[in-house]
Amino acid sequence: MSSVDIPQYVLTFLEVSTLLFIFVVGLGVLGVLVLYLADRLQRRHAIRHNYPVIGRFRYVLEHFGKFFRQYFFAMDREELPFNRAERSWVYRAAKNVDNTTAFGSTRDIRATDSVLFVNCPFPTLGEDATETGAITIGPDCECPFTTGSLFNISAMSFGAISRPAVIALSHGARMAGCWLNTGEGGLSPWHLEGGADLVFQIGTAKYGVRDAQGHLSDSKLEEIAALRRVRMFEIKLSQGAKTGKGGILPGAKVTPEIARIRGIPVGQDSISPNRHPEIDSVDDLLDMIERIHRLTGKPVGFKTVIGATAWLDELCTAIERRGGQSAPDFITIDSADGGSGAAPMSLMDYVGLPISESLPVVVNKLHEYGLRSRIKVVASGKLITPGEVAWALCVGADFIASARGFMFALGCIQAMQCNRNTCPTGVTTHDRRLQAGLDPELKAERVRHYVDNMLHEVGIIAHACGVREPRQLRRYHARIVMADGRSVPLDTLYPDHQPTTPDKVVTLKHTTPYRPPRNPMETLFRLANRAQDLLDKTRAVDFLAPLALRLYLAPVFWIAGMTKVTGFEDIVQWFGNPDWGLGLPAPWLLAFLATASEVLGALCLLFGFATRWIAIPLMFTMVVAATTVHWHNGWQAVADAKAPFASKYLGPLKLEEAGPALERKERAKEILKEHGNYDWLTANGRYSFVVLNNGIEWAATYFIMLLTLFFIGAGRFLSLDYWIARAYRRPRH
């Protein structure tokens, strides 16, 4: 039996691998020994002391347990604060995909406090439906705010959420036609970038409008009010999840930019007072509202979580005593189970009333004192699905505002890492590596789709109840399931203090539907807007344009570059020869740069790598070619009397004369017909025989295409630039 000679490099590899394996195993054993001794010698953790090393897995499993429960063990409607069914609806709505379900509902309609809507035997037809009516907030202000938006973005400050998230919300709010609340962290450039209507929130720390002592600054308030996009001001008294405590922004999230906007030290916890020091009574609150009214001329309201209700009587009585001009223009009612980036669990779990109780109380109080038409009501707090929004409208809300719903639209997966600066989706983190996964352009579209689909499905509920638009929903359109399993009408559970309207009769019978007349111009504008919306949908494939430019230019420059490679010596002489070339110094270097630019440029254009950078030297080569080789030949690359700048139809704008070239062309054709095989030469068509003018036309065309790529880049999805930017591009602070 013959022996097999094993190559030396194989033996070396096996020897090194064996030694490496022994080293790794030994290192692991040493590590386990160190952990064993550390656990046995410590006394702080009983589990680790009694079960060294193995006891450490408890913390690992405890950490990952909530993620496993979310994806593998919890039923669709079991989780809190939002179950999988609720999140899935938002995800599908934001992605604008099919949101229908099959077979039957997984929602237990017999559960206590479930909402059931009362359908009408004769629902509203599509042609009888109307647009959501516009409402004016602060009609007596110098700058009232009239809006038809129903579903809006609630307060989330720049700091609590990331820069890309704010940008996406700003652009999405503008596209959807809803407002965006800045949150208590002040006004950032990213709130303004999208051009959305903004509600500036004044928190207890007065971020963005505070003086050096932390008091409200009149001058800064006037500066904010001068911005056209800031439409309203909201005084934050309290918010869900941390009623009775001010805002908390962990120091890890206080970047230099956020510190500059808020006027606080970098890297230190930003903790707001638990109330406005100057507001200690309802009269103080009304004084503050009057002051902001006077300085800004814009609608002013306040946000609060309802707990005790007696102060609402005091507030309404004080407004009656002082006059309607002192009243807030709107009140935002937040739910005790609202959200927060960071709050004590004791406040989250036990303090304040949920929106299901507080909203009807506030609406009834305003009706009781005759203030309902003067003061608008905004409902906020866990209202992220159409059923919840429709319920709030039934109770009497004018507007609904959501924060966490829009976080889901941005991609939030309810990881509950908001207070740790480790949000895996980039929504609530300032880690630029994690932010890179949140594309503001794509997420802005999802924000828009979320609003559009929300309004669509709330409209479906309204039409099923027999009304023409969602704001006509009333309490008698909903029922609440009680503990005994029976449902009672919402207007029985919470009697409505407003007078009965004819809507109830209309709801039950639609024998003679009334169709309000429409202004022809309004119809025209609506059709134009719908056409524009359809046109905007093509932006989903806008990456095809730069891709087409790249695929067109890549072979052009590859051929040009390889031609220079094969004739490199001639290119060197052309750069250096003063008689028939350019006569430039260092001709070899210049020839190498020109050749390398075109060869490398072709590859970069093909793969979409460093496209904007490579466009610069390529544009330079086109300028050199146009000015040194083609300039004296004029514009046309091919002589044509109808070509740009030579056509007689340009009149005085005509820049060149193609006549001589065309004369040469006709003479050449005569010679070929007489002495050559002209039929063979022109077998592919009448115009296959041309006179090359060798003007600057092609160089200029390539320059324009490269200039376009320089500004728009390689395009999304089908370029290396796009994926590299998503993974590694660092936002500029």
C-alpha positions in Angstrom: 0.0 0.0 0.0 1.6 3.2 -1.1 1.9 6.1 1.2 0.3 9.5 0.4 2.4 12.6 0.6 0.5 15.3 2.4 1.6 18.8 1.3 3.5 20.8 4.0 1.0 23.7 4.0 -1.8 21.3 4.9 0.1 19.9 7.8 0.9 23.5 9.0 -2.8 24.4 8.7 -3.8 21.4 10.8 -1.2 22.1 13.4 -2.2 25.7 13.7 -5.9 24.8 13.8 -5.3 22.3 16.6 -3.3 24.8 18.7 -6.0 27.4 18.1 -8.8 25.1 19.2 -6.9 24.1 22.4 -6.3 27.8 23.1 -10.0 28.7 22.6 -11.2 25.8 24.8 -8.7 26.7 27.5 -9.7 30.3 27.4 -13.3 29.3 27.8 -12.6 27.0 30.7 -10.6 29.9 32.3 -13.5 32.3 31.8 -16.0 29.9 33.4 -13.6 29.4 36.3 -13.4 33.2 36.8 -17.2 33.6 36.7 -17.6 30.7 39.1 -15.3 32.3 41.7 -16.9 35.8 41.1 -20.4 34.4 41.7 -19.5 32.3 44.7 -17.6 35.1 46.4 -20.3 37.8 45.9 -23.3 38.2 48.2 -25.5 40.7 46.4 -27.4 38.1 44.2 -28.5 34.9 45.9 -29.2 33.1 42.6 -25.7 33.7 41.3 -24.2 32.7 44.7 -26.1 29.4 45.0 -26.0 28.5 41.3 -22.7 30.1 40.0 -22.4 30.6 36.2 -25.7 28.9 35.4 -27.6 31.5 37.5 -26.4 34.2 35.1 -28.7 32.7 32.4 -31.7 33.9 34.3 -30.9 37.5 33.4 -30.3 36.7 29.8 -33.6 34.7 29.5 -35.4 37.5 31.4 -34.2 40.1 29.0 -35.1 38.1 25.9 -38.3 36.7 27.3 -40.4 39.7 26.4 -39.2 39.5 22.8 -40.0 35.8 22.6 -43.4 36.4 24.2 -44.1 39.1 21.6 -43.4 36.9 18.6 -44.1 33.3 19.7 -46.3 33.0 22.7 -48.7 35.9 23.1 -52.0 35.7 21.2 -52.8 38.4 18.7 -54.9 40.4 21.1 -53.2 39.7 24.4 -50.2 42.1 24.6 -50.0 45.5 26.2 -49.7 48.4 25.6 -50.6 47.5 22.0 -51.4 44.0 20.9 -50.2 42.4 17.6 -53.6 42.9 15.9 -53.5 46.6 16.5 -49.9 47.0 15.4 -50.4 44.9 12.3 -53.3 47.1 11.3 -51.1 50.2 11.5 -48.2 48.5 9.7 -50.5 47.5 6.8 -52.2 50.9 6.7 -48.8 52.6 6.6 -47.5 50.4 3.9 -50.8 50.9 1.9 -51.3 47.2 1.4 -54.5 45.1 1.6 -56.0 45.6 5.1 -58.8 43.1 4.8 -59.0 39.9 6.9 -60.7 36.6 6.3 -63.0 34.1 8.1 -63.9 36.2 11.1 -62.8 38.7 13.8 -60.4 37.6 16.5 -61.7 40.5 18.7 -63.9 39.4 21.6 -66.9 41.6 21.2 -68.3 40.3 24.5 -65.4 41.6 26.6 -66.3 44.3 29.1 -65.9 47.9 27.7 -65.8 46.7 24.1 -67.2 49.3 21.7 -69.9 48.3 19.2 -71.2 50.7 16.6 -74.8 50.8 15.7 -75.2 50.2 12.0 -78.0 51.8 10.1 -80.4 49.6 8.0 -79.9 52.1 5.1 -76.2 53.0 5.1 -74.8 56.0 3.3 -74.1 55.4 -0.4 -70.7 56.4 -1.7 -72.1 59.2 -3.9 -74.0 60.6 -0.9 -70.8 60.8 1.3 -69.2 64.1 1.8 -65.7 65.3 2.7 -64.8 65.8 6.3 -65.9 69.3 7.2 -63.3 72.0 8.1 -63.3 73.5 11.6 -61.9 76.8 12.7 -59.9 76.9 15.9 -59.6 80.3 17.6 -62.0 82.2 15.3 -61.5 85.4 17.3 -57.7 85.3 17.0 -55.7 87.5 14.6 -54.6 84.3 12.9 -57.2 81.6 13.3 -56.5 78.1 12.2 -59.0 76.4 9.8 -58.4 72.8 9.1 -60.2 69.8 7.8 -57.7 67.4 9.4 -59.3 64.8 11.6 -56.3 62.6 12.6 -53.1 64.3 13.6 -49.7 63.7 15.0 -49.5 64.1 18.8 -46.6 65.6 20.7 -43.2 63.9 20.3 -40.2 66.1 20.9 -37.0 66.2 19.0 -34.9 64.4 21.5 -37.5 61.8 22.5 -37.5 60.8 18.8 -34.6 61.0 16.3 -33.9 63.5 13.6 -34.9 61.2 10.7 -38.1 60.4 12.5 -39.0 64.1 12.9 -38.1 64.7 9.2 -40.3 61.8 8.1 -43.2 63.0 10.3 -42.8 66.6 9.0 -42.9 65.6 5.4 -45.6 63.0 6.0 -47.9 65.4 7.8 -47.6 67.9 5.0 -48.5 65.3 2.4 -51.4 64.0 4.5 -52.7 67.4 5.4 -52.6 66.9 9.1 -50.8 68.9 11.8 -47.6 67.9 13.7 -47.2 68.7 17.4 -43.5 69.6 18.2 -43.6 68.2 21.7 -42.1 70.1 24.7 -38.5 70.0 23.4 -38.7 73.1 21.3 -38.8 73.8 17.6 -36.1 72.2 15.5 -35.2 72.8 11.8 -36.4 69.3 11.1 -40.0 70.2 12.2 -40.0 73.0 9.7 -38.3 71.0 6.9 -41.4 69.3 5.6 -43.7 72.3 5.5 -46.4 70.8 7.7 -48.8 72.8 10.0 -47.2 72.8 13.4 -48.5 73.0 17.0 -45.8 74.4 19.2 -46.0 72.8 22.6 -44.9 74.9 25.7 -43.8 72.4 28.4 -43.1 73.2 32.0 -39.4 73.8 31.2 -40.3 76.3 28.3 -37.8 74.8 26.0 -37.4 76.9 22.9 -39.1 80.0 24.5 -37.3 80.3 27.8 -35.0 83.1 29.0 -31.8 82.5 30.9 -33.7 82.0 34.2 -36.0 79.4 32.6 -39.0 81.7 32.5 -41.3 82.3 29.4 -39.6 84.8 27.1 -42.0 87.1 25.3 -39.4 87.9 22.6 -38.7 84.3 21.8 -42.4 83.5 21.8 -43.0 86.2 19.3 -40.1 84.9 17.1 -41.8 81.4 17.0 -45.2 83.0 16.4 -43.8 84.9 13.4 -43.2 81.5 11.6 -46.1 80.9 9.2 -46.0 77.2 9.7 -46.6 77.4 13.4 -50.4 77.5 13.6 -51.2 77.0 17.3 -49.7 76.9 20.7 -50.3 74.2 23.3 -49.6 74.6 27.0 -48.7 71.2 28.4 -50.0 70.8 32.0 -49.6 67.0 32.0 -49.4 64.0 29.7 -50.4 60.4 29.9 -48.0 57.9 31.5 -46.4 60.5 33.8 -49.2 62.8 35.1 -47.8 65.0 37.9 -44.2 64.7 36.6 -42.3 66.7 34.0 -40.7 65.5 30.9 -37.6 63.2 31.2 -34.9 63.0 28.5 -32.0 60.7 29.5 -28.6 62.3 29.2 -27.6 59.7 26.7 -30.0 61.3 24.3 -29.0 64.9 24.9 -26.8 65.5 21.9 -25.1 68.9 21.2 -27.8 69.8 18.7 -30.6 69.0 21.2 -28.8 70.8 24.0 -28.5 73.9 21.7 -32.2 73.8 20.8 -33.3 73.3 24.5 -30.7 75.5 26.1 -29.4 72.8 28.4 -26.0 71.1 29.0 -24.9 68.3 26.7 -25.1 64.7 28.1 -27.1 65.6 31.2 -30.6 64.4 32.0 -33.2 66.9 30.9 -35.8 66.9 33.6 -38.7 69.4 33.4 -40.5 70.7 36.5 -43.7 68.7 37.3 -45.8 71.8 36.6 -45.5 75.4 35.4 -44.3 77.4 38.4 -46.4 80.4 37.4 -49.6 78.3 37.0 -51.1 77.4 40.3 -54.8 77.9 39.7 -57.4 78.1 36.9 -57.0 81.9 36.9 -53.2 81.5 36.5 -53.9 79.2 33.6 -56.2 81.7 31.9 -53.7 84.5 32.5 -51.1 82.5 30.7 -53.5 81.7 27.8 -54.3 85.5 27.5 -50.7 86.4 27.5 -49.8 84.0 24.7 -52.9 85.1 22.8 -51.7 88.7 23.0 -48.1 88.0 22.0 -48.8 85.5 19.2 -52.2 86.3 17.8 -52.7 82.6 17.2 -54.9 79.9 18.8 -53.8 78.7 22.3 -54.9 75.7 24.2 -53.7 73.3 26.8 -53.1 69.6 27.2 -53.9 67.6 30.3 -54.8 64.3 31.8 -58.0 64.3 33.7 -58.0 63.0 37.3 -60.1 65.2 39.6 -63.0 66.8 37.8 -64.1 69.6 40.1 -61.5 72.0 38.7 -63.3 71.8 35.3 -66.2 73.5 36.9 -63.9 76.1 38.4 -62.3 76.6 34.9 -65.6 77.1 33.1 -66.9 79.4 35.9 -63.8 81.5 35.6 -64.2 81.8 31.8 -67.8 82.9 32.3 -66.6 85.5 34.8 -63.7 86.8 32.8 -65.3 86.6 29.3 -65.0 84.3 26.3 -61.7 86.0 25.2 -59.9 84.4 28.1 -61.0 80.9 27.1 -58.6 78.4 25.6 -59.2 77.7 21.9 -58.8 74.0 22.4 -58.2 71.4 25.1 -56.2 68.3 24.4 -57.4 65.4 26.6 -54.7 62.8 27.1 -55.3 59.3 28.5 -53.7 58.0 31.6 -52.5 55.0 29.6 -50.8 57.3 27.1 -47.2 56.9 26.1 -43.9 58.3 27.2 -40.3 57.8 26.4 -39.4 57.6 30.0 -41.6 57.6 33.1 -41.9 56.0 36.5 -43.9 52.8 36.5 -46.0 54.0 39.5 -47.3 56.9 37.4 -47.8 54.8 34.3 -49.9 52.2 36.1 -51.9 54.1 38.7 -52.4 57.9 38.1 -55.1 59.6 36.0 -58.2 58.5 34.2 -58.3 56.7 30.8 -59.7 58.6 27.8 -62.8 56.4 27.9 -63.8 58.1 31.1 -62.3 61.5 30.8 -63.3 62.5 27.3 -67.1 62.3 27.9 -66.7 64.2 31.2 -64.9 67.1 29.5 -67.2 67.3 26.5 -70.2 67.3 28.9 -68.8 70.1 31.0 -68.2 72.3 28.0 -71.8 71.7 26.9 -73.1 72.4 30.4 -71.5 75.8 30.5 -72.3 76.7 26.9 -68.6 76.6 25.9 -68.6 73.6 23.5 -68.8 75.7 20.3 -66.0 78.0 21.6 -63.5 75.4 22.8 -62.5 72.6 20.5 -61.6 69.2 21.9 -58.6 67.1 20.9 -58.6 63.4 22.0 -55.3 61.7 22.5 -54.1 58.4 24.1 -54.0 54.9 22.5 -56.3 55.9 19.6 -54.4 54.2 16.8 -57.1 52.2 15.0 -60.3 53.3 13.1 -62.6 51.9 15.8 -61.0 53.9 18.6 -60.9 57.1 16.5 -64.6 56.6 15.6 -65.4 56.1 19.3 -63.8 59.4 20.2 -65.8 61.2 17.5 -69.0 59.7 18.8 -68.2 60.9 22.3 -67.6 64.5 21.0 -64.0 65.0 20.0 -63.3 67.4 17.2 -59.9 66.0 16.5 -57.8 63.0 17.3 -54.1 63.1 17.9 -51.8 60.0 18.1 -48.1 59.6 18.8 -47.4 55.9 19.1 -49.6 55.1 16.1 -47.3 57.2 14.0 -44.3 55.6 15.7 -45.6 52.3 14.4 -46.0 53.9 11.0 -42.3 54.8 11.1 -41.4 51.2 11.9 -41.5 51.0 15.7 -41.7 47.3 16.8 -42.7 48.0 20.5 -39.2 47.0 21.7 -39.7 49.4 24.7 -36.1 50.7 24.4 -37.2 54.4 24.1 -35.4 55.4 27.3 -32.1 53.6 26.5 -31.1 55.2 23.2 -31.0 51.7 21.8 -34.2 51.7 19.7 -33.5 49.1 17.0 -35.6 50.9 14.4 -34.0 54.3 14.7 -37.2 56.0 15.9 -36.2 57.0 19.4 -32.4 56.8 19.3 -29.6 59.2 18.5 -27.2 56.5 17.6 -26.4 57.3 14.0 -25.8 53.7 13.2 -29.3 52.8 14.2 -30.8 55.9 12.6 -29.3 54.9 9.3 -32.1 52.3 9.0 -34.8 54.9 9.0 -35.2 56.4 5.6 -37.2 59.7 6.0 -38.3 59.7 2.4 -39.8 56.2 2.6 -41.3 56.7 6.1 -42.9 60.0 5.1 -44.9 58.1 2.6 -45.9 55.6 5.3 -47.1 58.5 7.5 -49.2 59.8 4.7 -50.7 56.3 3.9 -51.5 55.8 7.6 -53.5 59.0 7.8 -55.2 58.3 4.4 -56.2 54.7 5.4 -57.3 55.8 8.8 -59.7 58.4 7.4 -60.9 55.9 4.8 -61.8 53.2 7.4 -63.3 55.7 9.9 -65.4 56.9 6.9 -66.5 53.3 6.4 -67.7 53.1 10.0 -69.5 56.4 9.7 -71.2 55.4 6.5 -72.3 52.1 8.0 -73.9 54.1 10.8 -75.8 56.1 8.3 -74.0 59.5 8.4 -72.2 61.2 5.5 -68.9 62.0 7.2 -67.2 61.0 10.4 -67.8 64.3 12.3 -71.5 63.6 12.2 -71.1 60.5 14.5 -72.9 60.9 17.8 -73.0 58.9 21.0 -76.1 57.1 20.0 -74.1 55.5 17.2 -72.1 53.5 19.7 -72.8 51.0 22.5 -70.5 49.8 25.3 -70.4 46.2 26.6 -71.0 45.9 30.3 -69.8 43.3 32.8 -72.9 41.2 32.4 -72.2 40.9 28.7 -75.0 43.2 27.6 -74.3 46.4 25.7 -75.8 49.8 26.5 -75.9 52.9 24.3 -73.1 55.3 24.9 -75.5 58.2 25.3 -77.2 56.2 28.1 -73.9 55.5 29.9 -72.8 59.1 29.4 -75.9 61.3 28.7 -75.2 63.9 26.1 -75.9 67.4 27.3 -76.2 68.9 23.8 -79.7 69.1 22.3 -80.8 66.3 20.0 -80.1 67.1 16.4 -82.0 66.0 13.3 -79.0 63.8 12.5 -80.7 61.0 14.4 -83.7 61.0 12.1 -81.4 61.2 9.0 -79.4 58.2 10.4 -82.4 56.0 10.4 -83.9 56.8 7.0 -82.4 58.1 3.8 -85.4 58.3 1.6 -84.5 61.7 0.0 -80.7 62.1 0.3 -79.5 65.7 0.0 -76.5 66.3 -2.1 -74.9 69.7 -1.4 -74.0 71.6 -4.5 -70.3 71.9 -5.3 -68.5 74.8 -6.7 -67.2 74.0 -10.2 -63.8 75.3 -9.4 -63.7 73.2 -6.2 -64.6 70.2 -8.3 -61.8 71.1 -10.8 -59.3 71.5 -8.0 -60.3 68.2 -6.4 -59.8 66.4 -9.8 -56.5 68.2 -10.3 -55.4 67.1 -6.8 -56.4 63.5 -7.5 -54.5 63.6 -10.8 -51.5 64.9 -9.0 -51.8 62.2 -6.3 -51.8 59.6 -9.0 -48.8 61.2 -10.7 -47.0 61.3 -7.3 -47.4 57.5 -7.0 -44.9 57.1 -9.8 -42.2 58.3 -7.4 -42.2 54.8 -6.1 -40.1 53.9 -9.2 -38.1 57.2 -9.5 -34.9 55.1 -9.2 -35.4 54.1 -12.9 -34.4 57.5 -14.2 -30.9 57.6 -12.8 -30.5 53.9 -13.5 -31.3 54.5 -17.2 -28.8 57.4 -17.3 -26.1 55.2 -15.7 -26.8 52.2 -18.1 -26.6 54.6 -21.1 -23.4 56.3 -20.1 -21.5 53.3 -18.8 -20.8 51.7 -22.2 -20.0 55.1 -23.7 -17.2 55.8 -21.3 -16.1 52.1 -21.2 -15.5 52.2 -25.0 -13.9 55.7 -24.8 -11.6 54.5 -22.0 -10.6 51.3 -23.7 -9.9 53.1 -26.9 -7.5 55.3 -24.9 -5.9 52.2 -23.3 -5.2 50.6 -26.7 -3.9 53.9 -28.2 -2.3 55.3 -25.0 0.8 56.5 -26.7 -1.2 58.5 -29.2 -3.2 60.1 -26.3 0.1 61.0 -24.6 1.4 62.7 -27.7 -2.0 64.6 -28.2 -1.7 66.0 -24.7 2.0 67.0 -25.2 2.5 68.0 -28.8 2.3 71.8 -29.3 1.8 71.6 -33.1 -1.3 69.3 -33.5 -2.2 68.6 -29.8 -2.7 70.6 -26.6 1.0 71.1 -25.8 0.5 70.6 -22.1 3.1 69.7 -19.5 3.2 66.2 -18.0 1.3 64.6 -20.9 1.7 61.1 -19.6 0.1 61.9 -16.3 -2.8 63.8 -18.0 -3.3 60.9 -20.5 -3.4 58.4 -17.5 -5.9 60.6 -15.6 -8.2 60.9 -18.6 -8.0 57.2 -19.4 -8.5 56.1 -15.7 -11.4 58.5 -15.3 -13.3 57.0 -18.2 -12.5 53.3 -17.4 -13.2 53.7 -13.7 -16.1 56.0 -14.4 -17.8 53.3 -16.6 -17.5 50.7 -13.8 -18.7 53.1 -11.1 -21.7 54.2 -13.3 -22.6 50.5 -14.0 -22.7 49.5 -10.3 -23.9 52.9 -9.0 -20.8 53.3 -6.8 -19.5 56.8 -5.9 -21.7 58.1 -8.7 -21.7 61.8 -7.7 -18.0 61.8 -7.1 -17.0 60.1 -10.4 -19.4 62.5 -12.3 -17.0 65.3 -11.5 -13.9 64.1 -13.4 -16.1 62.8 -16.2 -17.8 66.2 -16.6 -14.3 67.7 -16.7 -13.3 65.4 -19.5 -16.5 66.4 -21.4 -15.6 70.1 -21.0 -12.1 69.4 -22.3 -13.3 67.4 -25.2 -15.9 70.1 -26.2 -13.5 73.0 -25.9 -10.4 71.5 -27.5 -11.6 68.9 -30.0 -15.2 69.9 -31.1 -15.6 73.6 -30.4 -14.4 74.9 -33.8 -16.9 72.6 -35.5 -20.0 74.2 -33.9 -22.8 72.5 -32.2 -24.0 69.7 -34.4 -22.4 66.3 -34.2 -24.2 65.3 -37.4 -25.0 67.9 -40.0 -28.8 68.4 -40.2 -30.7 71.5 -41.1 -33.5 70.6 -38.7 -31.1 69.9 -35.7 -31.2 72.2 -32.7 -29.6 75.6 -33.2 -29.5 75.1 -37.0 -33.2 74.9 -37.8 -34.7 77.7 -39.8 -37.7 77.6 -37.4 -35.6 79.2 -34.6 -35.4 82.5 -36.5 -33.1 84.9 -34.8 -32.2 82.2 -32.2 -30.5 80.2 -34.9 -26.8 79.9 -33.9 -25.2 78.0 -36.8 -25.6 77.3 -40.5 -25.8 73.7 -41.7 -26.0 74.6 -45.4 -22.3 74.0 -46.3 -22.3 70.6 -44.6 -25.5 69.6 -46.4 -24.0 70.7 -49.7 -21.0 68.5 -49.1 -23.4 65.7 -48.2 -25.3 66.0 -51.5 -22.1 66.2 -53.5 -20.8 63.1 -51.8 -24.0 61.2 -52.6 -23.7 62.1 -56.2 -20.1 60.8 -56.4 -21.2 57.6 -54.6 -24.1 57.1 -57.0 -21.8 57.6 -60.0 -18.7 55.6 -58.9 -19.9 53.4 -56.0 -22.6 50.9 -54.9 -24.9 53.5 -53.4 -27.8 51.1 -52.9 -25.6 48.8 -50.8 -24.4 51.8 -48.7 -27.9 53.0 -48.0 -29.6 49.6 -47.6 -30.7 50.3 -44.0 -32.6 53.4 -44.8 -32.8 56.7 -46.6 -30.8 58.6 -44.0 -28.1 56.0 -43.4 -25.6 58.2 -45.2 -24.6 61.3 -43.1 -21.9 63.9 -42.9 -20.2 63.9 -39.5 -19.8 67.5 -38.4 -18.0 66.5 -35.1 -19.5 69.4 -33.1 -19.9 69.7 -29.4 -23.5 68.3 -29.3 -22.6 64.8 -28.0 -20.1 66.1 -25.4 -22.6 68.6 -24.2 -25.3 65.9 -24.0 -23.1 63.6 -21.9 -22.2 66.6 -19.7 -25.8 67.3 -19.0 -26.5 63.7 -18.2 -23.5 63.6 -15.8 -24.6 66.9 -14.3 -28.0 65.3 -13.6 -26.4 62.3 -11.9 -24.2 64.6 -9.9 -27.2 66.2 -8.3 -29.6 63.3 -8.0 -27.1 60.5 -7.4 -27.3 56.9 -8.5 -30.9 56.3 -7.4 -32.4 54.0 -4.9 -32.3 50.2 -4.5 -30.3 49.4 -7.7 -27.1 51.1 -6.7 -24.3 50.5 -4.3 -24.4 54.1 -3.2 -27.9 53.7 -1.8 -27.1 50.6 0.3 -23.8 52.0 1.5 -25.5 55.3 2.6 -28.3 53.3 4.4 -25.7 51.3 6.3 -22.9 53.8 7.0 -24.0 57.4 6.2 -23.7 59.5 9.3 -26.4 62.3 9.7 -24.9 65.8 9.9 -25.6 67.6 13.2 
